[in-house]
């Protein structure tokens, strides 16, 4: 009788145990929580305020990797170095690319004449923009990939995940509608300026143009700074967006010259919907 009871407890614990899942960045955590709910345990690698470009995991995070069932990758730079190491540490862990199906764009690059190209244009450069979650259309694809992964590895809760996916897709559609409505009133300019070129997918989704202060990880030289100021004047830019993860000294110089505000915003924010809506409001000149 004792053996039967132990076996029952063990089997029940196994059935009720959550999936241990690791994600790279904060927005992924938001998306995964929306669909996985209380059926999953989530470990976040790149904490809020840190940059995913050259992140190094902490020892405690490596311990979580050792216990993980799934790693949901999204294509940020530090994954290029660390995913293979994570896999060697935990060979039982499944690595899933939840960016599958998203059409990647080229990262903002410098052309031969020294001026910047804009992220919504197509150019023959290497390197793709990893910030795919700044477009609601892409978030839908990411959400579907998360659902399919959870459904595959935890089929007993497929109905639960499906209902959560349905609600989340509705919220994504509502976000998209709000942004389109906000931007529908734009008259003077559809151009916005950023320090780091993280908003190319957002620009592409809403027929906007992104001008970046920093290109290829480098701040502009004096001559390039003058060009940026003149371009911003011509395009009637009304704000410069900077990220807490990067220095914004060059952006402040431009803002002072143009008498426009520097707005702190990060694509790594957990409240992705509110974040994009606020971006749209600033671009549209709303207070």
C-alpha positions as CSV (number, residue, x, y, z in Angstrom):
1,X,0.0,0.0,0.0
2,X,2.9,2.4,0.9
3,X,4.6,1.7,-2.5
4,X,1.3,2.4,-4.4
5,X,0.9,5.7,-2.4
6,X,4.4,6.8,-3.2
7,X,4.0,6.0,-6.9
8,X,0.7,7.9,-7.0
9,X,2.3,11.0,-5.3
10,X,5.3,10.8,-7.7
11,X,3.1,10.4,-10.8
12,X,0.8,13.3,-9.7
13,X,3.8,15.5,-9.0
14,X,5.1,14.8,-12.5
15,X,1.8,15.5,-14.2
16,X,1.3,18.8,-12.2
17,X,4.9,20.0,-12.6
18,X,5.3,23.1,-14.6
19,X,7.6,23.3,-17.7
20,X,10.9,25.0,-16.8
21,X,11.4,27.5,-19.6
22,X,14.2,30.1,-20.2
23,X,13.8,33.2,-22.3
24,X,16.4,35.7,-23.4
25,X,14.7,39.1,-22.9
26,X,11.9,40.8,-21.0
27,X,9.4,41.1,-23.8
28,X,9.6,37.3,-24.3
29,X,8.7,36.9,-20.7
30,X,5.6,39.0,-21.2
31,X,4.5,37.0,-24.3
32,X,5.3,33.6,-22.6
33,X,3.4,34.5,-19.4
34,X,0.4,35.6,-21.5
35,X,0.1,32.1,-23.1
36,X,1.7,29.8,-20.6
37,X,0.1,31.4,-17.5
38,X,0.6,29.4,-14.3
39,X,1.6,26.2,-16.2
40,X,5.2,27.3,-16.7
41,X,8.2,28.5,-14.7
42,X,10.1,31.2,-16.5
43,X,13.8,32.2,-16.1
44,X,14.8,35.5,-17.7
45,X,18.4,35.9,-18.9
46,X,18.9,39.6,-19.8
47,X,17.4,41.6,-16.9
48,X,15.7,44.9,-17.4
49,X,18.3,47.7,-18.0
50,X,20.9,45.3,-19.4
51,X,21.8,45.1,-23.1
52,X,21.4,41.8,-24.9
53,X,24.2,42.6,-27.3
54,X,27.0,41.3,-25.1
55,X,25.3,39.8,-22.0
56,X,27.0,37.2,-19.9
57,X,24.8,34.9,-17.7
58,X,25.2,34.9,-14.0
59,X,26.1,31.6,-12.1
60,X,22.6,31.4,-10.8
61,X,21.2,31.5,-14.3
62,X,23.5,28.7,-15.4
63,X,22.0,26.6,-12.7
64,X,18.6,27.3,-14.1
65,X,19.8,26.2,-17.5
66,X,20.8,22.9,-16.0
67,X,17.2,22.3,-14.9
68,X,15.4,23.8,-17.9
69,X,13.1,21.8,-20.2
70,X,12.9,24.5,-22.9
71,X,14.9,27.5,-24.0
72,X,12.9,29.9,-26.2
73,X,15.4,31.8,-28.4
74,X,14.4,34.9,-30.3
75,X,17.6,35.9,-32.2
76,X,19.3,38.5,-30.0
77,X,23.1,38.7,-30.2
78,X,24.2,37.0,-27.0
79,X,22.4,33.8,-28.0
80,X,24.9,33.4,-30.8
81,X,27.6,32.9,-28.2
82,X,25.7,31.2,-25.4
83,X,23.1,28.8,-26.8
84,X,25.7,26.2,-27.8
85,X,27.2,26.5,-24.2
86,X,23.7,26.1,-22.7
87,X,23.1,23.0,-24.8
88,X,26.4,21.4,-23.8
89,X,25.5,22.0,-20.1
90,X,22.0,20.5,-20.5
91,X,21.7,18.1,-23.4
92,X,18.1,17.3,-22.5
93,X,17.0,20.9,-22.9
94,X,15.1,21.7,-26.2
95,X,16.1,25.0,-27.8
96,X,13.2,26.5,-29.8
97,X,13.5,29.5,-32.2
98,X,10.3,31.5,-31.6
99,X,11.2,34.0,-34.3
100,X,10.5,31.3,-36.9
101,X,8.4,32.7,-39.7
102,X,9.3,36.3,-39.1
103,X,10.7,38.2,-42.1
104,X,13.9,39.7,-40.8
105,X,15.1,43.1,-41.9
106,X,18.6,44.4,-42.4
107,X,20.0,46.4,-39.6
108,X,20.7,50.1,-40.2
109,X,24.0,50.4,-41.9
110,X,26.2,53.2,-43.4
111,X,26.4,53.5,-47.1
112,X,29.6,54.3,-49.0
113,X,28.8,58.0,-49.1
114,X,28.8,58.1,-45.3
115,X,25.1,58.9,-44.7
116,X,22.8,56.6,-42.9
117,X,20.3,54.3,-44.7
118,X,16.9,53.8,-43.0
119,X,15.8,50.6,-41.5
120,X,12.6,50.2,-43.5
121,X,14.6,50.2,-46.8
122,X,16.2,47.0,-48.3
123,X,20.0,47.1,-48.8
124,X,22.6,44.5,-49.5
125,X,24.2,44.5,-46.1
126,X,25.0,41.6,-43.7
127,X,23.3,41.4,-40.3
128,X,19.6,41.5,-39.5
129,X,17.8,43.6,-37.0
130,X,16.9,41.4,-34.0
131,X,14.2,43.7,-32.5
132,X,11.4,41.8,-34.2
133,X,8.9,42.3,-31.3
134,X,8.4,46.0,-32.0
135,X,5.9,45.1,-34.7
136,X,2.5,43.7,-33.6
137,X,2.4,41.6,-36.7
138,X,5.6,39.9,-35.6
139,X,4.3,39.5,-32.1
140,X,1.4,37.5,-33.5
141,X,3.9,35.1,-35.1
142,X,5.9,34.8,-31.9
143,X,2.8,34.1,-30.0
144,X,1.8,31.3,-32.4
145,X,5.2,29.8,-32.1
146,X,5.1,29.9,-28.3
147,X,1.7,28.2,-28.3
148,X,2.8,25.5,-30.7
149,X,5.8,24.8,-28.5
150,X,3.9,24.5,-25.3
151,X,1.2,22.4,-27.0
152,X,3.9,20.0,-28.2
153,X,5.7,19.6,-24.9
154,X,2.7,19.8,-22.6
155,X,-0.3,18.5,-24.6
156,X,-2.3,17.8,-21.4
157,X,-2.8,21.6,-21.1
158,X,-3.4,22.4,-24.8
159,X,-6.9,23.8,-24.3
160,X,-5.6,26.1,-21.6
161,X,-2.8,27.4,-23.9
162,X,-5.2,27.8,-26.8
163,X,-7.6,30.0,-24.8
164,X,-4.7,32.1,-23.6
165,X,-3.4,32.5,-27.2
166,X,-6.8,33.6,-28.4
167,X,-7.0,36.3,-25.7
168,X,-3.5,37.4,-26.4
169,X,-4.0,37.6,-30.2
170,X,-7.0,39.8,-29.6
171,X,-5.0,42.2,-27.4
172,X,-2.3,42.4,-30.1
173,X,-5.0,43.3,-32.7
174,X,-6.3,46.0,-30.4
175,X,-2.8,47.4,-29.9
176,X,-2.3,47.6,-33.6
177,X,-5.7,49.3,-34.1
178,X,-4.8,51.9,-31.4
179,X,-1.5,52.7,-33.0
180,X,-3.0,53.1,-36.5
181,X,-5.6,55.4,-35.1
182,X,-3.0,57.6,-33.3
183,X,-0.8,57.8,-36.4
184,X,-3.7,58.5,-38.8
185,X,-3.6,62.1,-37.8
186,X,0.0,62.7,-38.8
187,X,0.3,65.7,-41.1
188,X,3.8,67.2,-41.0
189,X,6.1,64.2,-40.8
190,X,6.2,60.5,-40.5
191,X,9.9,60.5,-39.4
192,X,11.2,59.9,-35.9
193,X,14.8,60.0,-34.6
194,X,16.4,57.4,-32.3
195,X,19.8,56.9,-30.7
196,X,20.1,53.2,-31.3
197,X,18.3,51.8,-34.4
198,X,16.0,49.5,-32.6
199,X,12.7,50.5,-34.1
200,X,12.9,49.4,-37.7
201,X,10.1,46.9,-37.6
202,X,7.9,49.5,-35.9
203,X,8.7,52.0,-38.6
204,X,8.1,49.4,-41.3
205,X,4.7,48.4,-39.9
206,X,3.3,51.9,-39.9
207,X,5.0,53.5,-42.9
208,X,7.3,55.6,-40.8
209,X,11.0,56.5,-41.2
210,X,13.6,55.9,-38.5
211,X,16.7,58.1,-38.4
212,X,19.4,56.7,-36.1
213,X,22.1,58.8,-34.3
214,X,24.2,55.7,-33.7
215,X,24.9,53.4,-36.6
216,X,26.9,50.2,-36.4
217,X,27.5,50.8,-32.7
218,X,29.3,54.1,-33.3
219,X,28.3,57.6,-32.3
220,X,28.4,60.2,-35.2
221,X,31.5,62.3,-36.0
222,X,31.1,66.1,-36.0
223,X,30.3,66.2,-39.8
224,X,27.8,63.4,-39.5
225,X,26.2,65.2,-36.5
226,X,25.7,68.3,-38.6
227,X,24.1,66.1,-41.3
228,X,21.8,64.5,-38.8
229,X,20.7,67.9,-37.4
230,X,19.9,69.2,-40.9
231,X,18.0,66.0,-41.8
232,X,16.0,66.2,-38.6
233,X,15.1,69.8,-39.4
234,X,14.0,68.9,-43.0
235,X,11.9,65.9,-41.7
236,X,10.4,68.0,-38.9
237,X,11.3,65.5,-36.2
238,X,9.7,66.4,-32.9
239,X,11.5,64.1,-30.5
240,X,14.6,61.9,-30.1
241,X,14.1,58.5,-28.6
242,X,17.0,57.1,-26.5
243,X,17.4,53.9,-24.5
244,X,18.5,53.5,-20.9
245,X,20.9,50.8,-22.0
246,X,23.0,53.3,-24.1
247,X,24.7,56.7,-23.7
248,X,22.7,59.5,-25.1
249,X,25.2,62.4,-25.1
250,X,25.0,62.8,-28.9
251,X,21.2,62.7,-28.9
252,X,21.2,65.5,-26.3
253,X,23.3,67.7,-28.5
254,X,20.9,67.2,-31.4
255,X,17.9,67.8,-29.2
256,X,19.3,71.0,-27.8
257,X,20.0,72.3,-31.3
258,X,16.5,71.5,-32.5
259,X,14.7,72.4,-29.3
260,X,13.0,69.1,-29.1
261,X,12.8,66.6,-26.1
262,X,14.8,63.5,-25.5
263,X,12.4,60.7,-24.7
264,X,13.7,57.6,-22.8
265,X,12.1,54.4,-24.2
266,X,13.4,50.9,-24.5
267,X,12.3,48.0,-26.7
268,X,13.1,45.8,-23.8
269,X,10.1,47.1,-21.7
270,X,7.8,44.4,-20.2
271,X,4.6,46.4,-21.1
272,X,5.2,46.0,-24.8
273,X,1.7,47.2,-25.9
274,X,1.7,50.4,-23.8
275,X,5.3,51.0,-24.9
276,X,4.4,50.9,-28.6
277,X,1.3,53.0,-28.1
278,X,3.3,55.7,-26.2
279,X,5.9,55.7,-29.0
280,X,3.1,56.4,-31.5
281,X,1.7,59.2,-29.4
282,X,5.0,60.9,-29.1
283,X,5.6,60.6,-32.9
284,X,2.1,62.0,-33.5
285,X,2.9,64.9,-31.2
286,X,0.3,63.9,-28.5
287,X,1.1,64.8,-24.9
